[in-house]
Amino acid sequence: MKKENQKKYWFKRKFYGWGWSPASWEGWVFLTIYVAILTLNAFRLDAPGLTVQQVLWDILPETAFLTILLIAICYCKGETPHWQWGDPEKQTKSKKKKR
């Protein structure tokens, strides 16, 4: 059964592994903007005459900052992440049945 987003999280905890996935339109918009900016950075890497120094001082710090910002927003606007493998309610029920 699908849980409702009662606490208005932008990002929900993943069912498998560690991390988040978008849970509201705000989360999808933020993630779309993040991916769009990274895509534009990828096109900038292909620019003619781009030096290694320009990549190291312009593109990489911007990408690192955006990634840190994405993780910070996920922490602030999302569920607390932890490692899980599947639906925790189903795992609890199956453990009770085995006893």
C-alpha positions in Angstrom: 0.0 0.0 0.0 1.4 3.4 -0.9 1.9 5.8 1.9 0.7 9.4 1.5 3.2 12.2 1.8 1.6 13.7 4.9 4.7 15.6 6.0 5.1 17.2 2.6 8.5 15.8 2.0 10.2 16.8 -1.3 12.2 13.6 -1.3 11.2 10.2 0.1 13.6 7.5 1.3 14.4 4.8 -1.3 13.0 1.3 -0.7 16.2 -0.4 -1.8 19.6 0.9 -0.8 20.4 4.4 0.6 19.2 7.7 -0.7 16.2 9.6 -1.9 13.8 9.9 -4.8 11.5 12.9 -5.5 8.1 12.7 -3.7 6.5 16.0 -4.7 6.5 18.5 -7.5 9.1 20.6 -5.7 11.5 17.7 -5.5 11.0 17.0 -9.2 11.6 20.6 -10.2 14.7 20.9 -8.1 16.1 17.6 -9.5 15.3 18.7 -13.0 17.1 22.0 -12.6 20.1 20.1 -11.1 20.2 17.7 -14.1 19.8 20.6 -16.6 22.7 22.6 -15.1 24.9 19.5 -15.1 24.0 18.8 -18.7 24.9 22.4 -19.6 28.3 21.9 -17.8 28.8 18.7 -19.9 28.4 20.8 -23.1 30.8 23.4 -21.7 33.4 20.6 -21.4 33.2 20.1 -25.2 33.9 23.7 -26.0 36.9 24.3 -28.3 39.9 25.8 -26.7 38.9 24.8 -23.1 42.0 24.3 -21.0 42.5 22.0 -18.1 42.8 25.0 -15.7 39.4 26.3 -16.8 37.8 22.9 -16.1 39.5 22.7 -12.7 38.6 26.2 -11.6 35.2 26.8 -13.3 33.3 23.6 -14.0 34.4 21.1 -11.3 33.8 23.5 -8.3 30.4 24.4 -9.7 29.5 20.8 -10.1 30.7 20.0 -6.6 28.7 22.9 -5.2 25.5 21.8 -6.9 25.9 18.3 -5.7 26.5 19.4 -2.1 23.5 21.6 -2.5 21.4 18.7 -3.8 22.4 16.5 -0.9 21.7 19.3 1.6 18.2 20.0 0.2 17.5 16.2 0.3 18.5 16.1 4.0 16.5 19.2 4.8 13.4 18.5 2.8 13.4 14.7 2.7 12.9 11.7 5.0 15.9 10.6 7.1 17.9 8.2 4.9 19.1 4.8 6.1 20.0 1.6 4.4 16.9 -0.5 3.8 16.0 -3.4 1.5 12.3 -3.4 0.6 9.3 -2.3 2.6 10.1 -2.2 6.3 6.5 -3.1 7.3 6.7 -6.3 5.3 10.0 -7.3 6.8 8.6 -6.8 10.3 5.6 -8.9 9.5 7.7 -11.7 8.0 10.0 -11.7 11.1 6.9 -12.1 13.4 5.6 -15.0 11.4 9.0 -16.9 11.7 8.9 -16.7 15.5 
